[in-house]
Amino acid sequence: MTATTDSRARAPRTLAMRIDAATPPDRERAIDGLRALAILGVVVGHWLVMALTVSGDGALRGASPLADLPALAPLSWALQMLGLFFLVGGYAGAASLERSRSRGEPYGTWVRARLLRLARPVLAATAALGAALAALAVAGVPSGTLHTATVMVVQPFWFIGIYAAITALTPLAVALDRRLGALAALPSLLIVAAVDLLRYGPWHQAMPGWLGLLNLLPGWAFAYLLGIGWRHGRISRAGAWLLAAGGAALGLVLVLRLGYPASMVGVPGAGRVNSHPPSLLVLALASLQSGLAILLRGRIERLLRRPLVWAGVALGNLAAMTIFCWQQIALLSLTGAALVLRPAGVPGLHDSPDGLAWVLHRVEWFPAYALLLGGYVALARRFEAPWRSIPRPAKLAVVALAVGFSAWAASTM
């Protein structure tokens, strides 16, 4: 091995040691690790269940392997980790609010900073899409493909809007936690159960179609409130076991006895969907994940004391929202480029997801997806940080393109 090769081999470890040394001693690494795990689950889940097929008019259309392979539905329980993300969000939000109040900052200052951290990556991604879709339309790309791309990218963004709304309500959630203690998340559970009873019970035909929207805030606030309680020491180890076991038991009853769909993500053609808006099954899964996260915190903390492991988590967390915003764009970009180069289609990218062979082919493409996503994140990462170094004309262009894309999306959804 030459000196140059040896130096290159040591470079990752050297970087990891620098990141580890620069991390404050009181940094709660397990919380960062859980956030990274949640984002990873979302990305892998989307890449696995978001299929694209070529229709008769040459346009790309969305499909799902879960429609033909229902046996894969249990896998969605492992990959649908939004409950875990909200748990960590509640923990981190409560800690951030505590620090802000200790500095004497008003609520407006705190919430503006939190919301801008969410908004900046979304603006960057939608601005890029606005420019790309306009160029693709001029180039003659079928309107069906443009519509599919818009739907696939925008649908996950609903989560950011709900997360932002719940984040803005953190002071109220903290007050509720102070009043009810370990039971602060119970009202959310009861509201979702009541709404589900109305929309799925014997009288469901008389219920308005919008009724399920009442579950949006309480459904996702459930895990957020658990996170706040966890931060404040409300959940003991016995309580964590209760959350995990209770969530698992409730989930099994809902699926096996009460007719809830087994899949945690939407399946084309299905009459009921668990996650949009959240059903009681989403809360059962969030309870299971939250209990396990609390129980495993110590082990996760020890694992992340290893410099190489921690470096990956730390770097991922720096660009967490950028990764979330661009993961579908990476999938679409690779699929579209492959179709241009090979109009007959490529297995795992353009064929119908109706068999296990498709799943194996799709997994083979994961390294290419990851490489392309890494490139996008490297280019867009600067937009996740404050925009002080970005020239004003560039900021205005980003906002204008984002507004243009939003108008296009609203007209086609």
C-alpha positions, -999 to +999 in steps of 0.1 A: +000+000+000+014+034-010+016+064+013-012+081-007-034+050-005-028+047+032-036+084+037-069+080+018-078+050+039-072+069+071-091+100+060-126+088+070-114+078+105-096+112+108-127+131+099-148+109+123-124+116+151-126+154+144-164+153+145-164+133+177-140+157+194-160+187+183-193+173+197-203+189+230-200+164+259-237+169+268-249+162+233-277+136+235-265+114+207-293+089+210-318+115+200-298+124+169-295+087+162-332+081+164-339+111+141-315+097+116-331+063+118-365+078+112-354+097+081-336+065+068-368+045+073-388+071+053-363+072+025-359+035+021-397+030+024-404+055-003-378+040-026-392+006-021-430+013-025-429+041-050-428+023-084-430+041-118-443+024-149-446+036-185-482+041-197-494+038-233-488+075-239-452+072-228-458+090-195-445+077-162-473+067-138-471+058-101-477+022-089-471+003-057-458-033-052-482-036-022-511-038-046-498-071-060-477-082-030-498-077+001-474-100+020-450-071+020-474-050+042-457-059+075-425-044+061-443-010+061-445-013+099-407-013+101-402+015+076-430+039+085-411+058+112-429+091+112-441+083+148-405+080+158-397+113+141-425+131+160-413+115+193-378+129+188-393+162+176-413+165+208-382+157+229-360+182+210-387+208+208-392+208+245-355+210+251-351+239+226-380+258+242-365+254+276-332+268+264-349+297+247-369+306+278-338+305+299-322+331+276-353+353+280-363+350+244-400+356+234-420+328+219-420+346+185-382+345+182-382+308+191-409+296+168-396+317+139-362+300+141-378+265+143-401+271+114-374+286+092-353+255+097-382+235+081-391+260+054-356+267+039-351+231+025-386+230+012-382+263-006-349+251-022-364+218-034-396+233-047-376+261-065-355+234-082-386+215-092-402+247-106-372+253-129-369+216-138-406+211-147-406+242-168-376+230-187-390+195-191-423+209-204-405+229-230-385+198-239-417+179-247-419+156-217-455+142-214-478+161-191-486+128-174-450+124-163-449+160-150-481+154-130-467+121-116-435+139-105-455+167-089-477+143-069-448+121-058-427+150-045-455+170-030-473+142-011-445+137+015-445+175+021-478+173+039-458+158+068-436+189+070-467+212+072-482+191+100-449+189+118-446+227+116-481+232+130-474+209+159-440+225+165-457+260+168-480+245+194-451+233+216-458+257+245-494+244+247-481+208+246-456+215+273-484+231+294-506+200+288-476+178+299-472+198+330-509+194+339-515+157+330-480+143+333-475+109+318-511+109+306-506+140+284-508+120+252-540+102+262-564+128+249-549+125+214-554+088+215-591+091+226-598+117+199-584+095+172-603+065+185-636+084+186-631+098+151-622+063+138-653+049+155-675+074+136-659+070+102-655+032+103-684+021+126-719+009+115-730+045+108-700+054+086-721+060+055-738+089+072-705+106+081-690+134+060-659+126+040-638+152+057-643+137+092-609+119+091-591+153+088-600+158+125-573+132+132-545+152+116-533+172+146-541+148+175-529+118+154-494+131+149-493+151+182-496+118+201-459+109+196-448+145+199-465+146+234-448+113+243-415+130+234-421+159+256-430+136+285-399+116+278-378+148+280-394+157+313-388+123+328-425+113+329-421+079+313-404+053+334-389+021+321-421+003+331-441+029+312-419+024+281-426-014+283-463-006+286-462+017+255-444-009+235-465-039+245-498-019+244-490-005+209-482-040+196-513-055+211-536-027+199-521-029+164-527-066+162-563-062+173-570-034+149-557-055+119-568-090+128-602-082+144-613-047+134-605-047+097-578-020+096-555-024+065-523-041+073-502-016+053-491+015+071-488+033+037-514+039+011-521+012-015-536+023-049-572+012-051-576+005-014-608+017+002-591+027+035-557+043+042-540+043+076-517+073+073-535+100+054-551+110+077-537+090+106-559+062+119-557+046+153-532+020+138-507+048+133-509+057+170-505+020+179-473+018+158-461+051+172-466+038+207-447+006+199-418+026+183-417+051+212-416+025+239-387+006+221-368+039+215-371+048+252-360+013+263-331+012+239-318+047+245-289+036+266-276+011+241-280+036+212-261+062+232-232+037+238-232+027+201-230+064+190-199+069+212-180+051+184-165+079+163-172+064+129-209+056+137-214+090+153-199+108+123-224+093+099-253+102+122-240+137+128-235+145+091-269+130+083-286+151+109-270+183+095-289+177+063-320+158+076-346+180+060-327+183+027-325+145+025-362+142+031-370+169+005-348+155-022-352+117-018-381+115-042-364+138-067-334+114-068-358+085-075-375+104-103-343+117-118-327+083-121-359+067-134-364+095-160-328+095-172-328+057-176-360+059-197-343+084-220-313+061-224-333+029-227-369+036-239-377-001-236-375+002-199-352-011-171-361-038-146-367-023-112-372+012-126-400+010-152-416-025-151-447-033-132-441-041-095-460-073-095-435-098-082-406-104-059-382-101-089-392-064-091-384-060-054-349-075-059-342-054-090-354-023-071-330-030-042-302-033-066-308+003-077-305+016-041-268+024-043-274+045-074-303+063-057-281+070-027-253+083-048-276+106-067-293+118-035-259+125-020-250+147-049-283+166-046-278+171-008-242+183-014-256+210-038-287+220-017-273+216+018-263+253+021-300+262+018-308+244+051-285+268+070-295+305+074-294+323+041-272+352+052-245+343+027-268+339-002-272+370-024-306+387-023-313+381-060-307+344-055-331+344-026-358+362-046-353+337-075-357+307-051-389+321-036-403+330-071-396+295-085-410+279-053-442+299-057-444+290-094-441+253-086-467+256-058-491+272-083-485+245-108-489+218-082-522+233-070-535+233-105-526+196-112-533+178-079 
